[in-house]
Amino acid sequence: MSALPPFGTPEWLDAGTHRANGVAPVTPHVSRTTTWDFADRAAVRAAMFDASPGTFYPRYGHPGIIALEAEMAVLERAEASLAFASGMAAIAAVPHALLGRGEGYAYAAACYGGTHALGRDLARFGFSSYRFDAFSLSDLDRVLDQGVRVVHVESPVNPTGRVVDLEATVARVAGRAVVCCDGTLLPPPLQRPLEMGVDLVVHSATKFLGGHSDILAGIVSGKRELVTRLEKWRRLSGGLLAPDDAWLLRRSLATVELRARAENETARMVAEWLANDARVERVHYPLDREFGGALVTFEPRGGEEAMTRTYDSLRRIRRAVSLGGVESLASIPIDTSHVAYGDDEFEKLGFGRHAIRLSVGLEPFEVLRDDLDQALHEF
Ligand code: PLP
């Protein structure tokens, strides 16, 4: 048997499909095998020493993940993509793969709580770690002066939807560090951070890329040289996406643009409606942008008591963590996604303790409006 086809070639992508009786399946098979039978020792050695084998041992890659990564790279316009078992596995891989002992990781002050907790904990593993304000270039300068080698930002930011100026950030970093953007809240093609100059874009694919609240996954995309280094870490940490979830995620990519556009449109209508309701004190949604995403965060007038009552009164919108599914979900950031932050930090992050975060799905606007209307109370 000859060596495996090279990374990304059509032969390589076909690794999971089998032509029989003159026909081939339109969608790929799920290949769950954990090992492959080789013709002879030379073939085993060729696979073992191949840079990116997809049919050798699944921790190194498997046909389903290879097909997914190739499609994701096209969607993200990246040189290469790499799939992980969760968004956090992907985010944590970046400092572990790219930093040496004592080198610095800078993470945005406003980001998903898990990323915040990771940044805080990295010092335990021998890295220096700094929190900075991603909306202040002078604060970025401060951390760059400390010898930071990886800068992590999130845009739009969970749960306020604030948008980081990625181009200005990249210009200020000026090649001194790898810039990684968590683009979970606005999937491609609505946002492509790589086109704004960042080196890596990471997604919790559990959210909009997966889109159906049925898989946990993460993806990193960017320059091949960086992705290759991340892949080495993935082999050691073992946190890659399993075949069934890789299959589901690849399937979901076909509809991500349709879903994201529809959810974006409904979310904007929900945000506008909430902003005009006297029972609502504040709405967080980037109405000034063409694509603001599908998260709408709002603060009912009347503080925490009003928030709890509104939340508990929802009938159609589900009270659930996570986001990005086809069904609308409501969560309370201070209890869930942002629980890693101290009590005094929420206002600094731009939202109140009584904020409710909506992840808008594919229901008609009227259904969501009527549910919110009956749930909001006068206080
Ligand atoms: N990044 C953002 C913006 C998120 O909202 C989340 C999860 O809520 C994550 C990363 C972590 O992703 P996962 O839960 O897939 O590990």
Residues whose N, C-alpha, C, O or C-beta is under 5 A from the ligand:
A	BS01	PLP	S86 G87 M88 A89 Y112 N158 D182 T184 S204 T206 A217
